[in-house]
Amino acid sequence: MTGYLGSYATLGLLLLASVLVFLGAFSANRLLRPARPAEPPGKRASYECGLDPVGSDWAQMQIRYYVYAYLYVLFAVEGIFLFPWAVVFDRPGFGITTAVEMGIFVAVLALGILYAWRKRILRWTP
C-alpha cells in the first residue's frame, strides 16, 4: 500500500478492523449473557454508606463552608502569582516599576486578608 491513497487504505482497514472488534465484542456479550438477569431485592433502593436513608434528600448547607473554600482558592491563586515574581526578583533588570506593581498586588492581598479577619470569617467557631 504505497502511493497517495495507500495511507488512506491503511486507515480504512484499521477503522474496519476496530468496528469488527467492537461488533464482535457486543455480539458475544449478547449471546453469552443470561436471557433475563436476576435482579436482587432492594437493588434500586437508595444507598447511603450502608445505612438506611432517613429523612428527605434535601439538606441545608451553611454558607461559611463555601466562604472557606472561596478564600482558600483566592489566596492560593494569589500565592501562585507571587511565585514567578520571587523567581525573577534577583535578576538584573528588575526595575522599580515591577517592585511597585508587586507592592500593589501584595497590598490588595493584605487588604483581603484584613477584611476577612475583621469580618471574623477566618474563625472556625462562630
N, CA, C and O atoms as a DFTB+ gen file, in Angstrom:
504 C
 N C O
     1  1       0.832      -1.178       0.000
     2  2       0.000       0.000       0.000
     3  2       0.874       1.238       0.000
     4  3       1.101       1.875       1.029
     5  1       1.341       1.545      -1.155
     6  2       2.166       2.726      -1.298
     7  2       1.414       3.733      -2.152
     8  3       0.375       3.427      -2.736
     9  1       1.946       4.908      -2.209
    10  2       1.330       5.929      -3.028
    11  2       0.419       6.831      -2.192
    12  3       0.367       6.765      -0.963
    13  1      -0.291       7.675      -2.937
    14  2      -1.126       8.690      -2.302
    15  2      -2.273       8.084      -1.506
    16  3      -2.532       8.503      -0.378
    17  1      -2.962       7.102      -2.080
    18  2      -4.124       6.518      -1.421
    19  2      -3.766       5.369      -0.485
    20  3      -4.648       4.817       0.173
    21  1      -2.500       5.004      -0.413
    22  2      -2.081       3.905       0.444
    23  2      -2.320       4.187       1.915
    24  3      -2.762       3.305       2.651
    25  1      -2.034       5.407       2.353
    26  2      -2.230       5.733       3.766
    27  2      -3.722       5.751       4.109
    28  3      -4.116       5.394       5.219
    29  1      -4.556       6.174       3.136
    30  2      -5.996       6.160       3.390
    31  2      -6.534       4.727       3.435
    32  3      -7.446       4.433       4.208
    33  1      -5.978       3.842       2.617
    34  2      -6.385       2.438       2.643
    35  2      -5.998       1.798       3.970
    36  3      -6.770       1.015       4.523
    37  1      -4.826       2.116       4.486
    38  2      -4.401       1.601       5.786
    39  2      -5.328       2.104       6.889
    40  3      -5.725       1.343       7.771
    41  1      -5.664       3.371       6.833
    42  2      -6.586       3.944       7.808
    43  2      -7.964       3.286       7.711
    44  3      -8.581       2.983       8.732
    45  1      -8.444       3.067       6.488
    46  2      -9.737       2.418       6.296
    47  2      -9.748       0.991       6.832
    48  3     -10.725       0.572       7.453
    49  1      -8.666       0.237       6.597
    50  2      -8.589      -1.122       7.128
    51  2      -8.533      -1.128       8.658
    52  3      -9.123      -1.999       9.298
    53  1      -7.841      -0.179       9.230
    54  2      -7.774      -0.078      10.678
    55  2      -9.147       0.246      11.263
    56  3      -9.550      -0.348      12.263
    57  1      -9.860       1.174      10.653
    58  2     -11.207       1.511      11.113
    59  2     -12.155       0.323      10.961
    60  3     -12.973       0.065      11.845
    61  1     -12.050      -0.398       9.849
    62  2     -12.894      -1.576       9.640
    63  2     -12.602      -2.647      10.686
    64  3     -13.524      -3.263      11.221
    65  1     -11.332      -2.868      10.976
    66  2     -10.961      -3.856      11.984
    67  2     -11.488      -3.449      13.363
    68  3     -11.963      -4.304      14.111
    69  1     -11.414      -2.168      13.710
    70  2     -11.903      -1.721      15.014
    71  2     -13.417      -1.857      15.117
    72  3     -13.926      -2.224      16.176
    73  1     -14.152      -1.569      14.038
    74  2     -15.603      -1.740      14.037
    75  2     -15.956      -3.216      14.177
    76  3     -16.899      -3.557      14.891
    77  1     -15.211      -4.100      13.504
    78  2     -15.478      -5.530      13.613
    79  2     -15.204      -6.050      15.028
    80  3     -15.964      -6.877      15.532
    81  1     -14.150      -5.587      15.666
    82  2     -13.855      -5.996      17.037
    83  2     -14.960      -5.492      17.969
    84  3     -15.402      -6.217      18.860
    85  1     -15.397      -4.265      17.764
    86  2     -16.468      -3.683      18.576
    87  2     -17.755      -4.489      18.437
    88  3     -18.373      -4.856      19.436
    89  1     -18.155      -4.761      17.200
    90  2     -19.381      -5.524      16.964
    91  2     -19.251      -6.958      17.477
    92  3     -20.217      -7.506      18.009
    93  1     -18.091      -7.568      17.330
    94  2     -17.869      -8.917      17.831
    95  2     -17.973      -8.990      19.346
    96  3     -18.551      -9.934      19.883
    97  1     -17.425      -8.011      20.032
    98  2     -17.484      -7.999      21.492
    99  2     -18.925      -7.857      21.973
   100  3     -19.343      -8.564      22.891
   101  1     -19.690      -6.950      21.363
   102  2     -21.081      -6.769      21.784
   103  2     -21.942      -7.964      21.400
   104  3     -22.876      -8.310      22.124
   105  1     -21.646      -8.593      20.281
   106  2     -22.397      -9.793      19.883
   107  2     -22.113     -10.945      20.848
   108  3     -23.033     -11.662      21.241
   109  1     -20.868     -11.125      21.226
   110  2     -20.519     -12.171      22.182
   111  2     -21.169     -11.899      23.535
   112  3     -21.612     -12.829      24.209
   113  1     -21.227     -10.658      23.926
   114  2     -21.883     -10.302      25.180
   115  2     -23.366     -10.659      25.139
   116  3     -23.903     -11.203      26.104
   117  1     -24.016     -10.359      24.046
   118  2     -25.450     -10.637      23.912
   119  2     -25.716     -12.134      23.885
   120  3     -26.722     -12.589      24.430
   121  1     -24.834     -12.909      23.263
   122  2     -25.035     -14.354      23.173
   123  2     -24.723     -15.074      24.484
   124  3     -25.374     -16.069      24.802
   125  1     -23.759     -14.603      25.237
   126  2     -23.306     -15.308      26.428
   127  2     -24.002     -14.886      27.716
   128  3     -23.901     -15.598      28.716
   129  1     -24.686     -13.788      27.730
   130  2     -25.324     -13.334      28.965
   131  2     -26.615     -14.108      29.206
   132  3     -27.170     -14.701      28.281
   133  1     -27.093     -14.101      30.450
   134  2     -28.379     -14.735      30.724
   135  2     -29.503     -14.004      29.997
   136  3     -29.411     -12.806      29.729
   137  1     -30.577     -14.754      29.679
   138  2     -31.682     -14.156      28.939
   139  2     -32.331     -13.027      29.734
   140  3     -32.625     -11.967      29.181
   141  1     -32.552     -13.244      31.004
   142  2     -33.110     -12.195      31.849
   143  2     -32.320     -12.213      33.156
   144  3     -32.553     -13.072      34.007
   145  1     -31.408     -11.294      33.320
   146  2     -30.587     -11.308      34.524
   147  2     -31.452     -11.141      35.774
   148  3     -32.356     -10.306      35.803
   149  1     -31.170     -11.933      36.796
   150  2     -31.920     -11.833      38.046
   151  2     -31.516     -10.563      38.769
   152  3     -30.329     -10.255      38.878
   153  1     -32.496      -9.827      39.261
   154  2     -32.237      -8.590      39.979
   155  2     -32.431      -8.848      41.461
   156  3     -33.525      -9.226      41.879
   157  1     -31.391      -8.651      42.267
   158  2     -31.534      -8.906      43.698
   159  2     -32.539      -7.941      44.330
   160  3     -32.700      -6.817      43.854
   161  1     -33.206      -8.366      45.383
   162  2     -34.175      -7.472      46.024
   163  2     -33.473      -6.250      46.615
   164  3     -32.391      -6.355      47.194
   165  1     -34.104      -5.108      46.459
   166  2     -33.549      -3.862      47.001
   167  2     -32.463      -3.247      46.156
   168  3     -31.759      -2.351      46.622
   169  1     -32.305      -3.696      44.935
   170  2     -31.233      -3.172      44.092
   171  2     -31.444      -1.697      43.771
   172  3     -30.478      -0.938      43.702
   173  1     -32.658      -1.292      43.579
   174  2     -32.929       0.087      43.198
   175  2     -33.215       0.996      44.390
   176  3     -33.638       2.138      44.206
   177  1     -32.993       0.514      45.592
   178  2     -33.199       1.341      46.785
   179  2     -32.019       2.300      46.955
   180  3     -30.912       2.035      46.485
   181  1     -32.277       3.411      47.633
   182  2     -31.209       4.382      47.913
   183  2     -30.190       3.765      48.848
   184  3     -30.532       2.945      49.699
   185  1     -28.951       4.157      48.692
   186  2     -27.866       3.603      49.499
   187  2     -27.013       4.738      50.011
   188  3     -26.504       5.552      49.239
   189  1     -26.861       4.784      51.330
   190  2     -26.034       5.816      51.942
   191  2     -25.082       5.170      52.938
   192  3     -25.426       5.042      54.113
   193  1     -23.951       4.778      52.521
   194  2     -22.894       4.235      53.364
   195  2     -23.360       3.046      54.193
   196  3     -22.922       2.890      55.333
   197  1     -24.219       2.220      53.663
   198  2     -24.661       1.036      54.369
   199  2     -25.812       1.268      55.328
   200  3     -26.336       0.315      55.904
   201  1     -26.216       2.519      55.510
   202  2     -27.314       2.825      56.408
   203  2     -28.588       3.043      55.608
   204  3     -28.547       3.455      54.448
   205  1     -29.713       2.763      56.240
   206  2     -30.978       3.055      55.582
   207  2     -31.157       4.561      55.495
   208  3     -30.857       5.270      56.455
   209  1     -31.644       5.072      54.353
   210  2     -31.842       6.508      54.221
   211  2     -32.904       7.007      55.198
   212  3     -33.950       6.383      55.375
   213  1     -32.614       8.139      55.823
   214  2     -33.538       8.728      56.785
   215  2     -33.810      10.163      56.360
   216  3     -32.883      10.908      56.042
   217  1     -35.066      10.546      56.354
   218  2     -35.429      11.920      56.046
   219  2     -35.484      12.163      54.552
   220  3     -35.435      11.236      53.743
   221  1     -35.587      13.432      54.211
   222  2     -35.693      13.799      52.803
   223  2     -34.309      13.895      52.176
   224  3     -33.296      13.791      52.866
   225  1     -34.276      14.091      50.879
   226  2     -32.996      14.175      50.179
   227  2     -32.452      15.594      50.142
   228  3     -31.389      15.820      49.564
   229  1     -33.146      16.555      50.738
   230  2     -32.689      17.936      50.726
   231  2     -32.058      18.259      52.064
   232  3     -32.666      18.017      53.107
   233  1     -30.856      18.797      52.055
   234  2     -30.171      19.174      53.286
   235  2     -29.615      20.575      53.118
   236  3     -29.092      20.928      52.061
   237  1     -29.730      21.353      54.153
   238  2     -29.258      22.734      54.100
   239  2     -27.776      22.790      54.455
   240  3     -27.343      22.201      55.445
   241  1     -27.011      23.497      53.646
   242  2     -25.583      23.679      53.901
   243  2     -25.362      25.098      54.394
   244  3     -26.034      26.033      53.958
   245  1     -24.426      25.247      55.294
   246  2     -24.120      26.583      55.788
   247  2     -23.190      27.284      54.809
   248  3     -22.326      26.655      54.198
   249  1     -23.371      28.562      54.671
   250  2     -22.626      29.341      53.682
   251  2     -21.153      29.458      54.055
   252  3     -20.316      29.682      53.180
   253  1     -20.823      29.312      55.327
   254  2     -19.429      29.533      55.722
   255  2     -18.473      28.517      55.099
   256  3     -17.300      28.833      54.900
   257  1     -18.939      27.313      54.788
   258  2     -18.068      26.342      54.139
   259  2     -17.687      26.817      52.735
   260  3     -16.552      26.629      52.298
   261  1     -18.631      27.427      52.040
   262  2     -18.338      27.983      50.725
   263  2     -17.389      29.170      50.844
   264  3     -16.530      29.367      49.984
   265  1     -17.539      29.950      51.892
   266  2     -16.645      31.096      52.102
   267  2     -15.228      30.605      52.359
   268  3     -14.274      31.174      51.829
   269  1     -15.072      29.551      53.168
   270  2     -13.738      28.994      53.403
   271  2     -13.118      28.524      52.095
   272  3     -11.950      28.797      51.819
   273  1     -13.898      27.823      51.299
   274  2     -13.383      27.320      50.024
   275  2     -13.006      28.480      49.101
   276  3     -11.965      28.443      48.445
   277  1     -13.850      29.501      49.054
   278  2     -13.570      30.662      48.195
   279  2     -12.303      31.376      48.651
   280  3     -11.462      31.739      47.829
   281  1     -12.165      31.576      49.949
   282  2     -10.968      32.255      50.450
   283  2      -9.713      31.426      50.178
   284  3      -8.671      31.978      49.825
   285  1      -9.808      30.116      50.340
   286  2      -8.651      29.268      50.053
   287  2      -8.229      29.390      48.592
   288  3      -7.050      29.570      48.285
   289  1      -9.209      29.290      47.697
   290  2      -8.891      29.388      46.275
   291  2      -8.317      30.768      45.954
   292  3      -7.344      30.883      45.209
   293  1      -8.917      31.799      46.512
   294  2      -8.443      33.161      46.263
   295  2      -6.996      33.337      46.687
   296  3      -6.180      33.827      45.906
   297  1      -6.664      32.947      47.909
   298  2      -5.307      33.143      48.398
   299  2      -4.317      32.164      47.773
   300  3      -3.140      32.494      47.632
   301  1      -4.766      30.976      47.399
   302  2      -3.876      30.029      46.723
   303  2      -3.496      30.545      45.341
   304  3      -2.339      30.444      44.934
   305  1      -4.456      31.089      44.627
   306  2      -4.174      31.625      43.295
   307  2      -3.262      32.841      43.405
   308  3      -2.350      33.006      42.595
   309  1      -3.496      33.680      44.387
   310  2      -2.617      34.837      44.546
   311  2      -1.217      34.397      44.956
   312  3      -0.232      35.024      44.564
   313  1      -1.121      33.335      45.733
   314  2       0.193      32.800      46.077
   315  2       0.927      32.270      44.860
   316  3       2.147      32.399      44.754
   317  1       0.178      31.672      43.943
   318  2       0.777      31.190      42.695
   319  2       1.291      32.358      41.863
   320  3       2.324      32.243      41.203
   321  1       0.580      33.477      41.890
   322  2       1.042      34.649      41.153
   323  2       2.293      35.256      41.779
   324  3       3.058      35.929      41.089
   325  1       2.517      35.032      43.073
   326  2       3.722      35.557      43.721
   327  2       4.976      34.771      43.352
   328  3       6.078      35.320      43.390
   329  1       4.829      33.515      43.000
   330  2       5.994      32.669      42.741
   331  2       6.861      33.171      41.580
   332  3       8.075      33.286      41.752
   333  1       6.284      33.480      40.392
   334  2       7.158      33.974      39.316
   335  2       7.861      35.282      39.681
   336  3       8.991      35.520      39.255
   337  1       7.207      36.113      40.453
   338  2       7.830      37.363      40.868
   339  2       9.034      37.077      41.763
   340  3      10.067      37.734      41.635
   341  1       8.913      36.116      42.655
   342  2      10.017      35.769      43.539
   343  2      11.182      35.175      42.760
   344  3      12.337      35.372      43.137
   345  1      10.900      34.453      41.683
   346  2      11.963      33.855      40.875
   347  2      12.734      34.930      40.125
   348  3      13.952      34.830      39.978
   349  1      12.047      35.946      39.655
   350  2      12.659      36.987      38.830
   351  2      13.248      38.107      39.690
   352  3      13.958      38.969      39.173
   353  1      12.971      38.105      40.970
   354  2      13.334      39.218      41.844
   355  2      14.826      39.536      41.847
   356  3      15.201      40.709      41.873
   357  1      15.696      38.505      41.822
   358  2      17.126      38.774      41.940
   359  2      17.841      38.931      40.597
   360  3      19.062      39.088      40.572
   361  1      17.120      38.892      39.501
   362  2      17.751      39.035      38.183
   363  2      18.047      40.508      37.890
   364  3      17.357      41.404      38.376
   365  1      19.083      40.737      37.089
   366  2      19.352      42.114      36.684
   367  2      18.233      42.615      35.772
   368  3      17.639      41.841      35.022
   369  1      17.965      43.860      35.843
   370  2      16.912      44.440      35.025
   371  2      15.576      44.471      35.752
   372  3      14.562      44.864      35.174
   373  1      15.568      44.063      37.005
   374  2      14.358      44.109      37.806
   375  2      14.157      45.560      38.211
   376  3      14.853      46.068      39.090
   377  1      13.211      46.220      37.573
   378  2      13.050      47.647      37.755
   379  2      12.151      48.025      38.914
   380  3      11.515      47.183      39.549
   381  1      12.124      49.313      39.162
   382  2      11.299      49.858      40.239
   383  2       9.816      49.717      39.905
   384  3       8.977      49.604      40.799
   385  1       9.501      49.726      38.603
   386  2       8.106      49.587      38.188
   387  2       7.558      48.225      38.598
   388  3       6.428      48.126      39.075
   389  1       8.348      47.188      38.416
   390  2       7.917      45.846      38.792
   391  2       7.752      45.742      40.299
   392  3       6.813      45.106      40.778
   393  1       8.649      46.356      41.044
   394  2       8.550      46.323      42.504
   395  2       7.289      47.047      42.978
   396  3       6.623      46.589      43.905
   397  1       6.958      48.180      42.342
   398  2       5.748      48.920      42.719
   399  2       4.501      48.111      42.380
   400  3       3.570      48.034      43.181
   401  1       4.482      47.507      41.194
   402  2       3.325      46.684      40.813
   403  2       3.132      45.530      41.793
   404  3       2.004      45.236      42.188
   405  1       4.222      44.878      42.188
   406  2       4.096      43.770      43.125
   407  2       3.718      44.271      44.498
   408  3       2.994      43.583      45.217
   409  1       4.174      45.426      44.882
   410  2       3.761      46.010      46.160
   411  2       2.264      46.267      46.196
   412  3       1.607      46.020      47.206
   413  1       1.727      46.768      45.078
   414  2       0.276      46.984      44.993
   415  2      -0.458      45.650      45.085
   416  3      -1.480      45.546      45.762
   417  1       0.060      44.641      44.411
   418  2      -0.561      43.318      44.446
   419  2      -0.573      42.765      45.861
   420  3      -1.595      42.254      46.318
   421  1       0.557      42.861      46.563
   422  2       0.633      42.354      47.937
   423  2      -0.258      43.190      48.854
   424  3      -0.833      42.650      49.799
   425  1      -0.385      44.477      48.600
   426  2      -1.263      45.329      49.413
   427  2      -2.729      44.923      49.241
   428  3      -3.476      44.873      50.218
   429  1      -3.138      44.635      48.018
   430  2      -4.513      44.179      47.788
   431  2      -4.743      42.835      48.475
   432  3      -5.805      42.609      49.055
   433  1      -3.765      41.955      48.415
   434  2      -3.858      40.673      49.109
   435  2      -3.969      40.886      50.619
   436  3      -4.771      40.227      51.282
   437  1      -3.181      41.787      51.153
   438  2      -3.238      42.073      52.588
   439  2      -4.586      42.686      52.968
   440  3      -5.126      42.382      54.032
   441  1      -5.130      43.541      52.114
   442  2      -6.456      44.099      52.391
   443  2      -7.521      43.012      52.403
   444  3      -8.436      43.052      53.226
   445  1      -7.416      42.057      51.513
   446  2      -8.374      40.943      51.506
   447  2      -8.292      40.114      52.779
   448  3      -9.321      39.734      53.339
   449  1      -7.085      39.831      53.239
   450  2      -6.912      39.082      54.475
   451  2      -7.415      39.900      55.659
   452  3      -8.070      39.353      56.546
   453  1      -7.123      41.192      55.691
   454  2      -7.600      42.072      56.757
   455  2      -9.127      42.130      56.781
   456  3      -9.732      42.080      57.852
   457  1      -9.745      42.233      55.619
   458  2     -11.203      42.264      55.539
   459  2     -11.808      40.966      56.068
   460  3     -12.775      40.996      56.829
   461  1     -11.242      39.830      55.669
   462  2     -11.748      38.541      56.148
   463  2     -11.538      38.405      57.650
   464  3     -12.382      37.844      58.347
   465  1     -10.427      38.910      58.144
   466  2     -10.165      38.839      59.572
   467  2     -11.119      39.731      60.361
   468  3     -11.611      39.325      61.414
   469  1     -11.387      40.933      59.870
   470  2     -12.293      41.868      60.554
   471  2     -13.736      41.369      60.553
   472  3     -14.477      41.624      61.502
   473  1     -14.137      40.669      59.509
   474  2     -15.486      40.106      59.435
   475  2     -15.601      38.788      60.196
   476  3     -16.668      38.174      60.220
   477  1     -14.503      38.353      60.816
   478  2     -14.426      37.112      61.579
   479  2     -14.754      35.887      60.726
   480  3     -15.336      34.916      61.211
   481  1     -14.373      35.948      59.448
   482  2     -14.590      34.829      58.552
   483  2     -13.530      33.760      58.759
   484  3     -13.794      32.582      58.518
   485  1     -12.353      34.138      59.194
   486  2     -11.252      33.212      59.332
   487  2     -11.297      32.413      60.635
   488  3     -10.372      31.651      60.915
   489  1     -12.348      32.570      61.434
   490  2     -12.504      31.786      62.655
   491  2     -13.277      30.514      62.360
   492  3     -14.243      30.535      61.597
   493  1     -12.858      29.401      62.962
   494  2     -13.540      28.130      62.711
   495  2     -14.810      28.001      63.546
   496  3     -15.740      27.302      63.143
   497  1     -14.862      28.646      64.673
   498  2     -16.062      28.566      65.511
   499  2     -16.824      29.868      65.440
   500  3     -16.215      30.934      65.346
   501  1     -18.161      29.808      65.483
   502  2     -18.947      31.054      65.384
   503  2     -18.884      31.895      66.611
   504  3     -19.496      32.962      66.661
